[in-house]
Every structure is written in C-alpha cells, then in structure tokens.
Amino acid sequence: MGTQQRARTLLLSFILLVTATSTVEAQTRDEGPWWPHPIWGADDQAGGSNWITPEKILEAISLVQTGKLYELGHVYERGMPLIGPRTYSMFIPSFPTHGPFAGNVVGNDEFLCAEIGQVGTQFDGPGHVGKRMAMEDGSTADVFYNGIPYSEMNDPFELRKLGVEHVKPFITRGILIDVAGYFGVETLANGYEVTLADVRGALERQGMADSDINPGDALLFNFGWWRHWPDAERFNTNWPGVGDEVAAWIVEREASMVGSDAATDIGLAVHEEVTLKNGIFNLEFMNFEELLADEVREFLFIFTPLHCCSSHSPSPTILAAWAFQ
C-alpha cells in the first residue's frame, strides 16, 4: 500500500470514527443513551419504586416469621460523620419552649439546620445525580434520570421535576449481602472495590445465587463500615464500595434499591449507572449491626421516603428504613 493510499485510509477511518462518535453523542431531549426508560417510559419519575406492586408487597410480607424489627439507620445527632462542610445542628430555643397553657401544660419546639437528606443515613432520590451532556443542537445540558434536563427541574425553592414526592414507598424483600463476612473480616480495607466474584461468593455463603434475586428486591451490601460510625474521621476515610462490574449486575437483577453502610460505590459507579441511568435508588450509611448479630439475610424491608420536592430524603428519626424478620 502506497503512502497516499495509507493516508486516505487513515483519513477515512478518522471520518468514520468522528461520525460514529457524533452519532453516539447526538442526544436530544426525547432520546439519549439512557432515556427514555425502556420499561416505564418517557414520563416516569418514580424509577425503581415502580417495582413495588401489590404482588411484590404480598411476597415481601410473607417473609415475616418472628415479627422482630430492626432499624437500619443511624440516629441523627451532633458529632455524627458529615461529608465535607455539610451541617447538622439542632437547637431548642428555650426549655420549655411554650407554656404553661391551661392546666399547666408545657411543650418544646426544636429548630433544625441541616442539608436535608445529605447527612446521616441518606437516600439519593431521582433528582440527585445528573451528567453534563453534549446535545445534538450543539448545546450543553445537565441531564438527569429519564433524560430530564436541569432547565425543567430548576427552581430556587423546589425541584419542579424528579422530586422525592414521585417516589413510591418501598415495601419489598430485602437481601443483606455480607461481603465483609465472606472475607471473614469485620470491615473491608480502605478503598477496596468489591467485585462480582465477591458478591457471588457472599451470596453462595448465604445459600443464595443470582437466580434467587427477584425484580424489585432491595440489595444491601455490608462492608463492615458501620463499625466506624462513632469515629467521624475514620469513617470518612476512603470507603470501600462496588464498581462498574457490580453496578451493571445490580441493573441486570432489576433491583428497586441498593444500599450499604458506606457510600456504596467506588468512582460514582452506582450514582451514575444505577441511579442516574436506571432509576434504582441508593440508601447510604446504613447500620447492619443488629441484622448481622441475628444472622438475618432475607427480610421484609420498609422505607418510606419523605415526600417533598427535594433531591434527597432523610432516613432515620424523620423516617426510617426497617427490616422485619
């Protein structure tokens, strides 16, 4: 092949590559690489909570054998681990705040200042994570779940779309995947990326396999990180988590929610692939101490996010995630 022919071949290959790349990046409001949702359609704002059907609820309730209740969230309190400069502060202006009224009745009020749902055990709603995209018309847009752009959501006082008020209550089957137990350790190492082989090994140790996971299940990963909760500095140092491989597996298993005792992912794999692109929500910084003590791995899981026009919802104290054995 001559020099000119090689040059023409390289040029043609470059043109084809650019054309292919341009096609991939040519998203519009109506169609893009992860939208509209292939199951729930272009107008959906409820994501994985759509799996919570009456049939799914009955299936989950049938798991209850003893009626024992486990709270899976940490208590909101001064001194708990906070990410970066986030704030949590509760103030009681006077004690008692009101009264006495008729019959010498008194009462207390509290003032709470916090990033709602972004402190303590926290739920990432559909409006939490987006991605900056090059659009077909040459513009750039921050795009969220189901292709909804920032321009349709933005309001200084609320989310006009993708607020947590669209998310249905989770009453479903919960599965605790004990990755730390699989390795025989109390906690995984800092920054350890959990592989799919690890997940399958943990399931096998629990007498389960991929085929035992049903659409709509809540998949919760124990890294052992809850043990560090009282030590904010230690807790916030380089969590372990799952990466792209396990994120793809979660999507394939059609979970309604994932969660863990850390931020769940490494490199935002869950935030982007699971929550942003597939509407499967993430419950972070959970507490599995009591479930592990009783060797509970399958249970009725209940989480009812606070319905507000927000990208997050608090978990414990205001509302809680519960497991029933």
C-alpha positions in Angstrom: 0.0 0.0 0.0 1.4 3.4 -1.0 1.9 6.4 1.2 -1.1 8.3 -0.4 -3.4 5.2 -0.1 -2.4 4.7 3.6 -3.1 8.4 4.2 -6.6 8.1 2.5 -7.3 5.0 4.5 -6.4 6.7 7.8 -8.4 9.8 6.9 -11.5 7.6 6.1 -11.1 5.7 9.4 -10.9 9.1 11.2 -14.0 10.3 9.5 -15.9 7.1 10.3 -14.8 7.4 13.9 -15.9 11.0 14.2 -19.2 10.2 12.6 -19.8 7.3 15.0 -18.8 9.4 18.0 -21.0 12.2 16.8 -23.9 9.8 16.5 -23.4 8.5 20.0 -23.3 12.0 21.4 -26.2 13.3 19.4 -28.7 13.1 22.2 -31.9 15.1 22.2 -34.5 15.8 24.9 -36.6 12.9 23.6 -33.9 10.3 23.1 -30.5 9.6 24.5 -28.1 6.9 25.7 -30.2 6.1 28.8 -33.6 7.6 28.1 -36.5 7.2 27.7 -36.7 4.4 30.3 -37.3 1.1 28.4 -39.8 -0.2 30.9 -41.5 2.8 32.4 -41.4 5.3 29.6 -40.5 8.9 29.0 -42.7 10.4 31.6 -41.6 8.3 34.6 -40.3 10.0 37.7 -40.6 7.1 40.2 -37.7 4.9 39.0 -37.1 1.6 40.8 -40.0 2.2 43.2 -42.3 1.1 40.2 -41.3 -2.4 41.0 -43.2 -2.2 44.3 -46.5 -3.6 43.1 -49.3 -5.2 45.3 -47.9 -8.6 44.4 -44.4 -7.6 45.4 -45.7 -6.3 48.8 -47.5 -9.5 49.5 -44.4 -11.5 48.6 -42.3 -9.4 51.0 -44.8 -9.6 53.8 -44.8 -13.4 53.6 -41.2 -13.4 54.7 -42.1 -12.2 58.3 -41.8 -15.1 60.7 -41.0 -13.6 64.1 -42.1 -10.0 63.8 -38.8 -8.8 65.2 -38.0 -5.3 64.0 -34.5 -3.9 63.1 -33.8 -0.2 62.4 -31.2 0.2 59.7 -30.5 3.9 60.1 -28.1 5.7 62.4 -29.6 8.3 64.8 -29.1 11.9 63.7 -27.0 13.6 66.4 -24.3 16.2 66.9 -20.9 14.7 66.2 -22.0 12.1 63.7 -19.9 11.8 60.5 -20.6 14.5 57.9 -19.3 14.7 54.4 -17.2 17.8 53.7 -18.7 21.1 55.0 -22.2 19.7 55.5 -24.1 20.9 58.5 -26.3 19.3 61.2 -27.4 21.4 64.2 -30.5 21.1 66.4 -31.3 24.0 68.7 -34.1 24.2 71.4 -34.6 27.9 71.9 -35.9 27.6 75.5 -36.9 24.8 77.8 -39.8 24.5 77.8 -40.4 26.5 74.6 -44.1 27.1 75.2 -46.5 27.4 78.2 -47.7 26.8 80.6 -51.1 26.7 79.0 -54.4 25.7 80.5 -53.8 23.0 83.1 -50.1 24.0 83.3 -49.3 22.1 80.1 -45.9 23.0 78.6 -44.2 22.0 75.3 -41.0 22.0 73.4 -40.1 23.1 69.8 -36.8 22.4 68.0 -35.0 24.3 65.3 -33.1 22.1 62.9 -30.5 23.3 60.4 -29.2 20.7 58.0 -28.8 19.6 54.4 -31.9 17.6 54.2 -31.2 14.0 53.3 -27.5 14.7 52.9 -26.4 14.0 56.5 -26.6 10.7 58.4 -28.3 7.7 56.8 -29.5 9.2 53.5 -31.5 8.3 50.4 -30.4 9.5 47.0 -33.6 10.4 45.0 -34.0 10.7 41.3 -33.1 14.4 41.2 -29.7 13.9 43.0 -27.3 13.0 40.2 -27.0 14.2 36.6 -24.5 14.3 33.9 -23.3 17.1 31.6 -24.0 16.1 28.0 -23.3 17.5 24.5 -26.7 17.7 22.7 -27.5 17.3 19.1 -28.1 21.0 18.6 -24.6 21.9 19.9 -25.7 23.0 23.3 -24.6 21.5 26.6 -27.2 20.3 29.2 -27.1 18.8 32.6 -29.3 15.7 32.2 -30.9 13.6 35.0 -32.9 10.4 35.2 -35.0 9.7 32.2 -33.4 12.5 30.2 -34.9 15.3 32.2 -32.7 18.4 31.8 -31.8 20.8 34.5 -33.9 23.5 32.7 -37.1 21.6 33.5 -36.1 21.0 37.1 -34.6 24.2 38.3 -36.4 26.4 40.9 -34.8 28.0 43.9 -37.5 26.6 46.2 -38.1 23.1 44.9 -37.4 20.6 42.1 -40.1 21.1 39.5 -39.4 17.5 38.3 -37.8 14.4 39.8 -38.5 15.4 43.4 -38.8 12.7 46.0 -42.6 13.2 46.1 -42.7 11.0 43.0 -41.0 8.0 44.6 -43.3 5.3 46.0 -42.9 3.7 49.4 -40.6 0.7 49.4 -42.3 -2.4 50.9 -40.3 -5.2 49.5 -37.9 -8.1 50.0 -34.6 -7.1 51.4 -31.4 -9.1 51.0 -28.3 -8.3 53.0 -25.2 -9.3 51.1 -22.5 -9.7 53.7 -19.3 -9.0 51.8 -17.2 -8.5 54.9 -18.4 -11.8 56.4 -17.5 -13.6 53.1 -13.9 -12.4 53.7 -14.0 -13.3 57.4 -13.2 -9.7 58.4 -15.0 -7.1 60.5 -14.5 -4.4 57.9 -13.2 -4.3 54.3 -10.0 -2.5 53.6 -10.0 1.2 52.8 -10.9 1.8 49.2 -11.5 -1.9 48.4 -13.5 -2.3 45.2 -16.0 -5.2 45.6 -16.0 -7.5 42.6 -18.8 -9.5 41.1 -17.0 -12.6 42.2 -17.0 -11.3 45.8 -20.8 -10.6 45.6 -21.5 -14.1 44.3 -19.2 -15.6 46.9 -21.1 -13.8 49.6 -24.4 -14.9 48.2 -23.2 -18.5 48.0 -22.0 -18.4 51.6 -25.6 -17.4 52.5 -27.1 -20.2 50.4 -28.2 -18.0 47.6 -27.4 -17.3 43.9 -28.1 -14.7 41.3 -31.3 -16.6 40.4 -32.7 -16.1 43.9 -32.8 -12.3 43.4 -36.2 -11.1 42.1 -37.1 -7.8 40.3 -37.9 -5.2 42.9 -35.7 -6.6 45.7 -33.6 -4.2 47.8 -30.0 -5.3 47.7 -28.0 -4.1 50.7 -24.2 -4.5 51.0 -22.4 -5.0 54.3 -18.8 -3.7 54.1 -18.5 -3.6 57.9 -18.0 0.1 57.7 -20.9 0.8 60.1 -18.4 -0.2 62.9 -16.5 3.1 62.2 -19.6 5.3 62.6 -18.7 6.7 66.1 -15.3 7.9 64.8 -16.1 10.5 62.2 -12.6 10.9 60.9 -12.1 7.2 60.5 -15.5 6.7 58.9 -14.9 9.4 56.3 -11.5 8.0 55.2 -11.6 6.2 51.8 -14.7 4.0 52.0 -14.8 0.6 50.2 -17.6 0.1 47.6 -18.7 -1.6 44.4 -17.5 -0.6 41.0 -18.8 -0.7 37.4 -18.9 -4.5 37.2 -21.2 -4.9 40.2 -23.2 -1.8 39.2 -24.0 -3.5 35.9 -25.1 -6.6 37.8 -27.4 -4.6 40.0 -29.1 -3.2 36.9 -29.4 -6.7 35.4 -31.0 -8.0 38.6 -33.7 -5.2 38.4 -33.4 -4.1 42.0 -35.7 -1.4 43.3 -33.0 0.0 45.6 -29.4 -0.7 46.7 -27.8 0.4 49.9 -24.7 -0.1 52.1 -23.0 1.1 55.3 -20.8 3.4 53.2 -21.5 5.5 50.1 -22.0 2.1 48.3 -19.8 2.8 45.2 -16.3 3.4 44.0 -15.9 6.1 41.4 -19.6 7.0 41.4 -20.5 3.7 39.6 -23.8 3.3 41.5 -24.6 7.0 41.3 -24.2 7.1 37.5 -25.0 3.7 36.2 -27.6 2.5 38.7 -29.4 5.7 39.9 -28.9 8.2 37.1 -29.4 5.9 34.1 -31.7 3.2 35.5 -33.6 4.9 38.4 -32.5 2.4 41.1 -32.1 4.4 44.3 -29.3 4.3 46.8 -29.6 4.3 50.6 -26.2 5.2 52.1 -24.5 4.9 55.5 -26.8 2.2 57.0 -26.4 0.3 60.2 -26.4 -3.5 60.0 -25.2 -4.4 63.5 -28.4 -6.0 64.7 -29.2 -7.9 61.4 -25.7 -9.4 61.5 -25.9 -10.3 65.2 -29.1 -12.3 64.5 -27.7 -13.7 61.2 -30.6 -12.3 59.2 -30.0 -12.1 55.4 -33.5 -12.1 54.0 -36.4 -9.9 55.4 -39.3 -7.6 54.8 -37.7 -4.2 54.0 -39.7 -1.0 54.5 -38.5 2.5 53.6 -40.9 5.4 53.2 -39.1 8.5 51.9 -40.3 11.9 52.9 -42.4 13.2 50.1 -41.0 16.7 49.3 -39.8 18.5 46.2 -36.2 17.6 47.0 -33.4 15.5 45.5 -32.9 13.6 48.8 -34.9 12.3 51.7 -33.9 11.8 55.3 -33.9 8.2 56.7 -33.8 7.7 60.5 -35.5 10.0 63.0 -37.8 11.6 60.5 -38.5 8.4 58.6 -36.7 5.1 58.9 -35.6 2.0 57.0 -36.8 -1.1 58.8 -36.2 -4.8 58.5 -38.7 -7.4 59.8 -37.7 -10.9 60.4 
